[in-house]
Amino acid sequence: MDSRYTYTVFLEPMEEGGFLVHVPALPEVVTAGDTEDEAMAMAKEAIELVLESRRERGEDIPVEIGKAQMREVTVSLAA
């Protein structure tokens, strides 16, 4: 029986180009790609590997509760 899981993926542009990928529900998933498409493909592969590993070890597979939200905060530092 196949199970389907959906996770929020954050793509962070890197200074040298490409994208760094984070998956908040699976902190061990950190990967990157030269393009957005490559980064998403790498994320999918990394998520599948982590979930398979967790299942083999008998660990829980996290399920997201609601969608992650991104906000910006601006701060000022005194000179």
N, C-alpha and C positions, 0 to 999 in steps of 0.2 A: 504494500500500500504506500503510495506516494503522499508526502505531506508538503504543503506549500507554506512558505513563510515570506513575509514582506518586511523589509527593514529600511529605515531612513538612512541615506548615505549623504555625507557632506563632502563636497569637492572644494578643496582649498587651492587656489592658484599659487604656484610656487614661483619664487623670484627668478629662478633659472629657466622657467618654462614648465609646462605640464601641470598636472594636478595631483595633490596629495589627497588620499581618500581616508575618511574616518567613518566608522559605523558605531554610533553611540551605544546601541544595545549589545554590541559585541566588541568590547574594547581591544581585544586581541587582533582585530582586523584593521590593519593600517597598510595601505598599498599605494601605488601611484601609477600614472600613465602619462604619456606625452600629449595625448589629446583627451577630450572629455569622453569620447567613445571608448578609447583604450582604457582609461581610468575606470569606467563603469564595467567593462568586461573583466578587468582585474579584480574589481570589488566583488562581482558575482562569483568568480572562481574562488576567491579567498573566503567568502561567506560559506559557500558550499563545503570547502575543506574544513572549516571550523565546525560547522554543524555536523558533518560526518564524524569528525574526531570526538566531539562532545557525545554524540550518540553511542559511539564505540566504547567510550569510557563510562557510559551510564549517567552522564551529567544532564542536567536540565537544558533544554533549548529555550532561550529567552523569547518571549513574545512581547512586542511593543504594545504599550497601553497608551492609546492616543498617538497622535503625530507629534514629532519633535517640532519645536518652533525656534526660529532664529530671530534674534533681536540685536540691535546695536546700542551700545552705551558709549557716550562721549565723556571723557574726563579731562580736566585741566590740571596741570602741575605748575606750582608757583616757580618763577624763575630764580 
